[in-house]
Amino acid sequence: MIDIAVNLTSSQFRDDLELVLTRAREAGVDTLIGLASDLEEAQQLQPLAEQYPGIFITAGIHPHYASHFDAASIEHIEDLCRHPKVVAVGECGLDFNRDFSPRPDQRRAFEAQLKLACDLGKPALMHCRDAGAEFTAMVSDVRGDLSGGVLHCFTGSEQELQQALELDLYIGITGWVCDERRGAELARLVPQIPDDRLLLETDAPYLLPRDIRPKPKTRRNEPRWLPHIANKVAELRNQSVDALSHHCLQNAKRLFQV
């Protein structure tokens, strides 16, 4: 299995990353895509990708940090993308829920990174929260030149899902779907995602599935829980886990060329 979104540079993995990777492999998750949320993380990921054959990475600036985006940023991201294990530009996008960066800065950073992804022929790994209309409009403007894209950690509305599918984007589903309180709407929408548009991710160390039993001793999520998410998604879609996992594996390989 391929976990398409892991925050490998998180301080929560600092002391036992080797053990986390071993547990993932033992669970059948042999390939991880490490997410960069800013330039520093993108740089930190590259030695990890060189050390571990099963780790691929991204390079980009998350909307939370878009206020730090300047004229030199896009050149720096482009240089980072020359690394052979960088498989996507991102995590980039819009977040109008928290507004940690001013919205004009978010738009500017997202637009520049979408253009870079088009120029480099790489997919975009994208974030959207409470910004569906603007996100759709901005991606629509470049979709004809974009090799592909995934709406990572999708928790949006049915309308946002249909708009993303109309843009021929992949949809990343996390353990949010395992939360009987917050994830009920996502659980309802998951069956609407076509087999060839679905991707699975943990977004570890965040979003530990709430329904794991016995309950883990800590709230830290790990890639080893990806099969648990797959089981839940397969149940919701009335599919076998094997069929679902096969579709998701092929989709990830197709999008990221890994």
C-alpha positions in Angstrom: 0.0 0.0 0.0 1.0 3.6 -0.5 0.3 6.2 2.1 0.1 9.4 0.0 0.4 11.9 2.9 2.7 11.6 5.9 4.2 14.5 7.8 7.5 12.8 8.3 9.3 15.9 9.6 6.9 16.3 12.5 8.6 16.5 15.9 6.3 13.6 16.9 8.5 11.3 14.8 11.8 12.7 15.9 12.7 10.0 18.3 11.5 6.8 16.7 11.0 7.3 12.9 12.9 4.1 12.1 10.5 2.1 14.3 7.5 3.9 12.7 8.7 2.9 9.3 9.3 -0.7 10.3 5.7 -0.9 11.7 4.4 0.5 8.5 6.2 -2.1 6.4 5.0 -4.9 8.6 1.5 -3.6 8.1 2.0 -3.7 4.3 2.5 0.0 3.8 5.8 0.0 2.0 5.7 3.4 0.2 5.2 6.8 1.8 4.9 10.2 0.4 6.4 12.8 2.8 4.6 16.1 2.8 6.4 19.5 2.8 4.5 22.4 4.3 7.3 24.9 3.8 10.7 25.3 2.3 12.5 24.1 5.5 10.5 20.9 5.6 11.1 20.3 1.9 14.8 20.5 2.5 14.6 18.2 5.6 12.7 15.6 3.6 15.4 15.1 0.9 18.0 13.3 3.1 15.2 11.0 4.4 14.1 10.2 0.8 17.7 9.4 -0.1 18.1 7.1 3.0 14.9 5.1 2.5 13.9 3.6 -0.9 10.2 3.6 0.0 10.0 7.3 0.8 9.0 9.9 -1.9 8.4 13.5 -1.1 6.9 16.8 -2.1 8.1 20.4 -2.2 5.9 23.4 -1.7 4.3 25.9 0.7 1.1 25.3 2.6 -1.4 28.1 2.7 -0.8 28.5 6.5 2.7 29.7 5.6 1.8 31.7 2.5 2.6 35.0 4.2 6.3 33.9 3.9 6.0 33.4 0.2 8.1 36.0 -1.7 9.7 36.4 -5.1 12.5 34.0 -4.4 10.2 31.2 -3.0 9.1 29.8 -6.3 12.7 29.6 -7.6 13.6 27.8 -4.4 10.7 25.3 -4.8 11.7 24.7 -8.4 15.2 23.9 -7.3 13.9 21.5 -4.7 11.7 19.8 -7.3 14.8 18.8 -9.2 15.5 16.2 -6.6 14.6 12.8 -8.3 12.3 11.7 -5.4 10.1 14.8 -5.4 6.9 13.5 -7.0 4.5 16.5 -6.5 4.4 20.3 -5.9 2.8 20.9 -2.6 1.3 20.9 -0.1 -0.3 24.0 -1.6 -3.8 25.4 -1.7 -6.2 27.6 0.2 -7.3 27.6 3.8 -10.0 30.1 4.6 -11.0 28.3 7.8 -8.1 29.4 10.0 -6.6 32.2 7.8 -3.2 31.8 9.3 -2.0 33.8 6.2 -3.9 36.6 4.6 -6.1 35.4 1.7 -4.3 37.5 -0.9 -1.0 35.9 0.1 -2.7 32.4 -0.1 -4.0 33.1 -3.6 -0.6 34.4 -4.8 1.3 31.4 -3.4 -1.2 28.9 -4.8 -1.3 30.4 -8.2 2.5 30.4 -8.5 2.7 26.8 -7.3 0.0 25.6 -9.7 1.9 27.3 -12.6 5.1 25.7 -11.5 3.5 22.2 -11.4 2.3 22.8 -14.9 5.7 24.0 -16.1 7.5 21.0 -14.5 4.9 18.4 -15.5 4.4 17.3 -11.9 1.1 16.8 -10.1 -0.1 19.2 -7.4 -0.9 17.9 -3.9 -3.5 20.3 -2.7 -5.2 21.5 0.4 -8.6 23.2 0.5 -10.6 24.2 3.5 -13.7 26.5 3.4 -12.5 27.9 0.1 -14.2 25.6 -2.4 -15.4 28.2 -4.9 -12.0 30.0 -5.2 -10.1 26.7 -5.1 -12.2 25.3 -8.0 -11.8 28.5 -10.0 -8.1 28.6 -9.6 -7.5 25.0 -10.5 -9.9 25.2 -13.4 -7.8 28.0 -14.9 -4.8 25.7 -15.2 -6.3 22.2 -15.3 -5.6 21.8 -19.0 -1.9 22.2 -18.4 -1.7 20.3 -15.1 -0.5 16.7 -15.3 -2.7 15.7 -12.3 -3.7 16.6 -8.8 -5.1 15.3 -5.6 -7.3 17.1 -3.1 -5.6 15.8 0.0 -7.4 15.1 3.3 -10.8 15.8 1.8 -13.5 16.7 4.3 -15.6 19.0 2.2 -19.2 19.1 1.0 -20.9 17.0 -1.6 -20.8 20.0 -4.0 -17.0 20.4 -3.4 -16.6 16.7 -4.1 -18.4 16.9 -7.3 -16.5 20.0 -8.4 -13.2 18.2 -7.7 -14.3 15.2 -9.6 -15.3 17.3 -12.5 -11.8 18.7 -12.5 -10.6 15.1 -12.7 -8.8 15.3 -9.4 -8.0 12.4 -7.1 -9.6 12.5 -3.7 -7.5 11.7 -0.6 -9.4 10.0 2.3 -8.0 9.9 5.8 -9.0 8.4 9.1 -11.5 11.3 9.5 -13.9 8.9 7.9 -13.5 6.6 11.0 -14.9 9.3 13.3 -18.6 8.6 14.0 -19.1 12.3 15.0 -17.1 14.5 12.7 -16.8 12.1 9.8 -20.4 11.1 9.2 -20.8 13.4 6.2 -17.6 12.1 4.7 -18.7 8.5 5.3 -21.8 9.3 3.3 -19.8 10.8 0.4 -17.1 8.2 0.1 -19.2 5.8 -2.1 -19.6 8.6 -4.6 -15.9 8.6 -5.5 -15.1 6.6 -8.6 -12.6 3.7 -8.2 -10.1 5.4 -10.4 -10.2 8.7 -8.3 -9.7 7.4 -4.8 -6.5 7.6 -2.7 -5.9 6.7 0.9 -3.7 8.5 3.4 -3.1 8.8 7.1 -1.9 12.4 7.3 0.1 11.0 10.2 0.9 12.0 13.0 -2.5 13.7 12.8 -6.1 12.2 12.5 -5.6 9.0 14.4 -8.8 6.9 13.5 -11.1 7.1 16.5 -12.5 3.5 16.1 -9.2 1.6 16.5 -9.6 -1.1 19.1 -7.9 -1.6 21.4 -7.4 2.1 21.7 -3.7 3.1 21.2 -1.9 4.5 24.2 -1.2 7.8 22.4 -3.1 9.9 19.9 -0.2 9.9 17.4 -1.2 8.5 14.1 1.1 6.3 12.1 1.2 4.9 8.5 0.7 1.4 9.9 -3.0 2.4 10.4 -3.6 2.9 6.7 -5.0 -0.7 6.3 -7.5 0.2 9.1 -8.7 3.2 7.0 -8.9 0.9 3.9 -11.1 -1.5 5.8 -13.5 1.3 6.8 -13.6 2.8 3.3 -14.2 -0.6 1.7 -17.0 -1.3 4.1 -18.7 2.0 3.2 -18.3 1.3 -0.5 -19.4 -2.3 -0.2 -16.2 -3.5 -1.8 -13.6 -6.0 -0.8 -10.5 -4.6 0.9 -8.4 -6.3 -1.7 -10.2 -4.7 -4.6 -10.2 -1.3 -2.9 -6.5 -1.5 -2.0 -5.6 -2.5 -5.6 -7.5 0.5 -7.1 -5.8 2.9 -4.6 -2.4 1.5 -5.3 -2.8 1.8 -9.0 -4.1 5.3 -8.7 -1.2 6.4 -6.6 1.3 4.9 -9.0 -0.4 6.6 -11.9 -0.6 10.0 -10.3 2.9 10.2 -8.7 4.7 7.9 -11.1 6.2 5.8 -8.3 
